[in-house]
């Protein structure tokens, strides 16, 4: 086979004659050889090209790196080690196209880029066709508003509980980001409720500031709208329907106990926990859900004391609440102090008041 027919022989010729001052030209020739036969190379041949190019890449200037990145960013068989190196290039004109389009990047490279590179790098990552939870966790925590909106609007992005909590927390006072989060089709219901609760408070504050004489009227209107949307979201959720069926069956058979409630809470099952707490306290599910997405933990503590829950179970419920509102768990010691101090009789009276208030609201 002639050198012209054998790209590997051509590659060896290039490397043998390479001069220090002509690294960019040598790299271009290697890239041309790769492009000409990438679809036909064996795994070993591809690995050889990747090894050579990854060593040469540090020796060429930014414009040459950028040209290579643009050329191979969408190439299905691009050399992976070389692409990962370019994806972590400090120059966005080099890294950007690769971060946005290359399928050769592994999750570790994307996470490293999201943790260490510029906001422009993060924005490029936010536009990828698919983004894993490990990557979105970093993007929504470290990224600026543009990155957060780009990530939230990307239907190919997957989010963990931490990611959703962070997005909802960042949506406070940011209508644009809030709308992007709201429109995500797969957002868990507890985060959707939390998001709407925050938006409702913002709307109420704006109206009350504009005309304080109408403050009470506007407050009642917003509360009614919140209740109606909460009901609509619940009734149209297949996940809620399945959870309701399971917990209701336990309740009707007499098997629903604190043990079940604690297990639901420890597994982070929002719907099951809320439904169980609602049935055990004889309170409307809407009230319990609002308590679980509220900033304050007082109402959860009251309900727990009223139905005789242990601190371990109460703590598990509070940890669900902490995850939803995007806060840490550093307040748990203060919560424990309030839990211990609150008398059962006081909690029972407060629960009775909640029940009567909800019934009066529903009647209206």
Wavefront OBJ file of the C-alpha trace (Angstrom):
o trace
v 0.000 0.000 0.000
v 1.418 3.407 -0.976
v 1.789 6.279 1.432
v -1.023 8.028 -0.413
v -3.286 5.045 0.247
v -2.214 4.638 3.856
v -3.079 7.599 6.110
v -1.139 6.104 8.989
v 2.045 6.132 6.880
v 1.307 9.755 5.978
v 0.859 10.542 9.655
v 4.252 9.046 10.469
v 5.840 11.116 7.685
v 4.290 14.292 9.076
v 5.542 13.619 12.585
v 9.018 12.685 11.400
v 9.468 15.942 9.488
v 7.725 18.199 11.988
v 9.636 21.309 13.028
v 8.965 23.288 16.161
v 8.041 26.410 14.185
v 5.567 24.552 12.012
v 3.412 22.851 14.632
v 0.208 24.520 13.406
v 0.794 23.328 9.848
v 1.617 19.844 11.098
v -1.546 19.806 13.167
v -3.620 20.899 10.176
v -2.142 18.114 8.069
v -2.862 15.563 10.800
v -6.420 16.837 11.030
v -6.825 16.549 7.253
v -5.550 12.973 7.355
v -7.960 12.170 10.130
v -10.927 13.734 8.343
v -10.133 11.847 5.153
v -10.366 8.420 6.715
v -12.064 8.687 10.097
v -15.011 6.568 8.990
v -12.701 3.713 7.958
v -10.101 3.697 10.724
v -9.877 0.888 13.237
v -10.135 1.605 16.956
v -6.357 1.483 17.321
v -5.853 3.890 14.416
v -8.387 6.333 15.841
v -6.650 6.146 19.209
v -3.299 6.898 17.555
v -4.663 10.013 15.845
v -6.284 11.103 19.113
v -3.025 10.673 21.008
v -1.027 12.652 18.459
v -3.537 15.481 18.158
v -3.993 15.779 21.912
v -0.217 16.260 22.240
v -0.026 18.758 19.395
v -2.997 20.822 20.515
v -1.048 22.621 23.228
v 1.560 23.720 20.670
v -0.726 25.598 18.290
v -2.223 29.064 18.568
v -5.770 29.941 19.525
v -7.018 30.575 16.000
v -5.821 27.119 14.874
v -7.466 25.483 17.900
v -10.687 27.341 17.192
v -10.668 26.289 13.538
v -10.211 22.663 14.519
v -12.989 22.926 17.105
v -15.449 24.379 14.598
v -14.517 21.693 12.074
v -14.970 18.698 14.359
v -17.502 19.890 16.965
v -20.336 17.989 15.282
v -18.227 15.115 13.921
v -19.647 11.803 15.169
v -16.192 10.202 15.275
v -14.096 13.134 16.502
v -11.063 12.208 18.641
v -12.476 12.204 22.207
v -9.331 13.054 24.200
v -8.565 15.979 21.922
v -12.153 17.229 22.093
v -12.165 17.096 25.887
v -8.958 19.154 25.993
v -10.436 21.756 23.652
v -13.709 21.828 25.612
v -11.735 23.007 28.649
v -9.818 25.663 26.707
v -10.028 29.060 28.409
v -10.819 30.729 25.075
v -14.567 30.563 24.459
v -14.088 30.733 20.692
v -12.220 27.426 20.994
v -14.350 25.688 23.614
v -17.790 27.086 22.763
v -18.708 25.041 19.654
v -17.440 21.842 21.269
v -19.253 22.404 24.556
v -22.427 23.107 22.628
v -22.391 20.326 20.051
v -19.781 17.606 20.591
v -21.129 14.183 21.560
v -17.601 13.042 22.424
v -17.524 14.831 25.769
v -18.015 12.739 28.877
v -19.969 13.918 31.910
v -16.800 14.508 33.947
v -15.457 16.975 31.373
v -18.747 18.862 31.281
v -18.923 19.033 35.075
v -15.333 20.289 35.245
v -16.061 22.929 32.628
v -19.195 24.032 34.454
v -17.308 24.286 37.747
v -14.181 26.067 36.554
v -14.738 27.988 33.333
v -16.357 31.290 32.399
v -20.042 32.114 32.233
v -19.759 31.981 28.435
v -18.566 28.384 28.749
v -21.496 27.589 31.045
v -23.935 29.188 28.612
v -22.584 27.010 25.793
v -23.089 23.903 27.930
v -26.651 25.006 28.752
v -27.551 24.736 25.066
v -26.485 21.100 24.602
v -29.007 18.674 23.192
v -28.835 16.565 26.374
v -27.579 17.596 29.815
v -27.375 15.230 32.791
v -28.401 16.048 36.352
v -24.789 16.212 37.535
v -24.103 18.972 35.015
v -27.334 20.948 35.529
v -26.696 20.932 39.289
v -23.561 22.999 38.672
v -25.075 25.183 35.947
v -28.057 26.358 37.995
v -25.974 26.933 41.118
v -22.929 28.653 39.575
v -24.332 30.100 36.375
v -25.519 33.668 35.949
v -29.105 34.550 35.013
v -28.491 33.891 31.314
v -27.146 30.422 32.105
v -29.990 29.637 34.510
v -32.632 30.641 31.954
v -30.856 28.768 29.161
v -30.681 25.614 31.277
v -34.291 25.873 32.509
v -35.560 26.415 28.958
v -33.631 23.415 27.586
v -36.073 20.501 27.333
v -33.136 18.126 26.957
v -31.846 19.026 30.417
v -32.472 16.737 33.388
v -32.735 18.084 36.941
v -32.217 16.583 40.373
v -34.163 17.631 43.458
v -31.302 20.023 44.224
v -31.504 21.448 40.715
v -35.239 22.093 40.921
v -34.937 23.578 44.400
v -32.178 25.904 43.215
v -34.151 27.013 40.148
v -37.273 27.708 42.187
v -35.274 29.642 44.773
v -33.602 31.702 42.025
v -37.010 32.401 40.444
v -38.048 34.604 43.351
v -38.394 38.057 41.853
v -37.278 36.856 38.412
v -40.387 36.487 36.252
v -38.404 35.372 33.181
v -36.679 32.513 34.968
v -39.866 31.615 36.822
v -41.769 31.267 33.557
v -39.096 28.967 32.103
v -39.255 26.753 35.185
v -43.059 26.818 35.193
v -43.237 25.644 31.568
v -41.080 22.555 32.105
v -43.422 19.608 31.486
v -41.800 17.198 33.943
v -41.286 19.481 36.960
v -42.352 17.652 40.148
v -45.612 18.924 41.540
v -44.187 20.084 44.875
v -41.783 22.427 43.090
v -44.585 23.681 40.842
v -46.650 24.470 43.922
v -43.709 26.173 45.538
v -43.082 28.251 42.435
v -46.691 29.379 42.275
v -46.738 30.220 45.971
v -43.779 32.523 45.475
v -45.348 34.154 42.414
v -48.598 34.705 44.276
v -46.836 36.514 47.102
v -45.032 38.736 44.596
v -48.288 39.633 42.833
v -49.987 40.360 46.144
v -47.190 42.667 47.246
v -47.298 44.635 43.993
v -51.061 45.150 44.170
v -51.004 46.124 47.834
v -48.304 48.688 47.143
v -50.306 50.168 44.270
v -53.512 50.592 46.307
v -53.461 49.691 49.974
v -57.266 50.175 50.296
v -57.703 47.185 48.024
v -55.079 45.127 49.812
v -57.519 42.796 51.569
v -59.613 42.283 48.441
v -56.580 41.559 46.312
v -55.196 39.236 48.994
v -58.403 37.200 49.008
v -58.467 37.055 45.190
v -54.884 35.815 45.017
v -55.527 33.231 47.745
v -58.573 31.955 45.856
v -56.638 31.745 42.589
v -53.827 29.900 44.355
v -56.263 27.373 45.819
v -57.957 26.783 42.471
v -54.672 26.244 40.637
v -53.388 23.993 43.405
v -56.530 21.850 43.062
v -56.219 21.778 39.268
v -52.586 20.685 39.395
v -53.393 17.970 41.920
v -56.408 16.578 40.088
v -54.489 16.360 36.807
v -51.435 14.638 38.248
v -51.235 10.868 37.585
v -48.483 10.635 40.191
v -50.798 12.152 42.788
v -53.630 9.791 41.809
v -51.378 6.751 42.271
v -50.100 8.014 45.618
v -53.632 8.791 46.791
v -54.808 5.288 45.901
v -51.977 3.653 47.838
v -52.243 5.786 50.986
v -56.049 5.742 51.017
v -55.983 1.940 50.911
v -53.653 1.876 53.901
v -55.913 4.287 55.758
v -59.118 2.377 55.053
v -57.571 -0.920 56.129
v -56.363 0.639 59.378
v -52.698 0.139 58.473
v -51.720 3.767 57.946
v -49.369 4.566 60.801
v -46.507 6.793 61.767
v -44.158 4.097 60.497
v -45.592 4.433 56.999
v -45.542 8.236 57.196
v -41.893 8.228 58.279
v -40.978 5.816 55.479
v -42.680 8.033 52.870
v -40.890 11.112 54.193
v -37.476 9.472 54.366
v -37.830 8.379 50.731
v -38.643 11.961 49.736
v -42.152 11.040 48.531
v -43.932 14.383 48.650
v -47.397 13.238 47.557
v -47.514 10.166 49.800
v -46.247 12.157 52.788
v -48.734 14.988 52.283
v -51.682 12.617 51.789
v -50.771 10.546 54.851
v -50.369 13.663 56.980
v -53.705 14.970 55.690
v -55.561 11.757 56.574
v -53.902 11.333 59.956
v -54.622 14.933 60.993
v -58.091 15.121 59.371
v -57.047 18.257 57.501
v -57.568 19.150 53.816
v -54.770 18.104 51.510
v -54.483 21.678 50.203
v -53.581 22.962 53.659
v -50.983 20.244 54.201
v -49.408 20.830 50.799
v -49.146 24.570 51.454
v -47.526 23.862 54.810
v -44.976 21.580 53.165
v -43.938 24.178 50.582
v -43.955 27.111 52.986
v -40.783 28.905 54.055
v -41.727 28.444 57.688
v -41.690 25.151 59.539
v -44.095 26.131 62.332
v -47.219 24.629 60.801
v -45.549 21.269 60.165
v -44.396 21.209 63.787
v -47.937 22.017 64.976
v -49.453 19.204 62.908
v -46.802 16.764 64.076
v -47.373 17.540 67.745
v -51.157 17.462 67.364
v -51.169 13.876 66.042
v -48.371 12.678 68.313
v -45.553 12.191 65.828
v -42.030 11.529 67.058
v -39.188 13.923 66.335
v -37.620 11.423 63.901
v -40.768 11.463 61.746
v -41.169 15.227 62.047
v -37.534 15.728 61.073
v -38.015 13.573 57.950
v -40.981 15.727 56.899
v -39.032 18.919 57.559
v -36.187 17.630 55.376
v -38.632 17.284 52.476
v -39.712 20.863 53.114
v -36.083 22.030 53.247
v -35.403 20.409 49.875
v -38.439 22.034 48.244
v -37.681 25.550 49.404
v -34.007 25.249 48.552
v -32.751 25.901 52.067
v -30.253 23.954 54.100
v -31.026 21.903 57.184
v -29.141 24.108 59.634
v -32.429 25.204 61.233
v -33.241 21.713 62.468
v -31.866 22.364 65.950
v -34.147 25.381 66.309
v -37.041 23.298 64.982
v -36.333 20.612 67.573
v -36.404 23.211 70.335
v -39.808 24.481 69.145
v -41.065 20.915 68.759
v -40.137 20.026 72.336
v -41.509 23.279 73.744
v -44.883 23.096 71.976
v -47.554 21.448 74.142
v -49.819 18.853 72.572
v -52.916 20.691 73.809
v -51.809 23.912 72.138
v -51.064 22.110 68.881
v -54.459 20.373 68.989
v -56.270 23.700 69.415
v -54.305 25.211 66.541
v -55.148 22.232 64.321
v -58.814 22.589 65.190
v -58.620 26.233 64.143
v -56.950 25.265 60.835
v -59.767 22.789 60.176
v -62.515 25.326 60.834
v -60.790 28.003 58.761
v -60.382 25.693 55.772
v -64.025 24.656 55.954
v -65.127 28.295 56.073
v -62.922 29.128 53.087
v -64.284 26.191 51.098
v -67.855 27.206 51.882
v -67.191 30.628 50.379
l 1 2 3 4 5 6 7 8 9 10 11 12 13 14 15 16 17 18 19 20 21 22 23 24 25 26 27 28 29 30 31 32 33 34 35 36 37 38 39 40 41 42 43 44 45 46 47 48 49 50 51 52 53 54 55 56 57 58 59 60 61 62 63 64 65 66 67 68 69 70 71 72 73 74 75 76 77 78 79 80 81 82 83 84 85 86 87 88 89 90 91 92 93 94 95 96 97 98 99 100 101 102 103 104 105 106 107 108 109 110 111 112 113 114 115 116 117 118 119 120 121 122 123 124 125 126 127 128 129 130 131 132 133 134 135 136 137 138 139 140 141 142 143 144 145 146 147 148 149 150 151 152 153 154 155 156 157 158 159 160 161 162 163 164 165 166 167 168 169 170 171 172 173 174 175 176 177 178 179 180 181 182 183 184 185 186 187 188 189 190 191 192 193 194 195 196 197 198 199 200 201 202 203 204 205 206 207 208 209 210 211 212 213 214 215 216 217 218 219 220 221 222 223 224 225 226 227 228 229 230 231 232 233 234 235 236 237 238 239 240 241 242 243 244 245 246 247 248 249 250 251 252 253 254 255 256 257 258 259 260 261 262 263 264 265 266 267 268 269 270 271 272 273 274 275 276 277 278 279 280 281 282 283 284 285 286 287 288 289 290 291 292 293 294 295 296 297 298 299 300 301 302 303 304 305 306 307 308 309 310 311 312 313 314 315 316 317 318 319 320 321 322 323 324 325 326 327 328 329 330 331 332 333 334 335 336 337 338 339 340 341 342 343 344 345 346 347 348 349 350 351 352 353 354 355 356 357 358 359 360 361 362 363 364
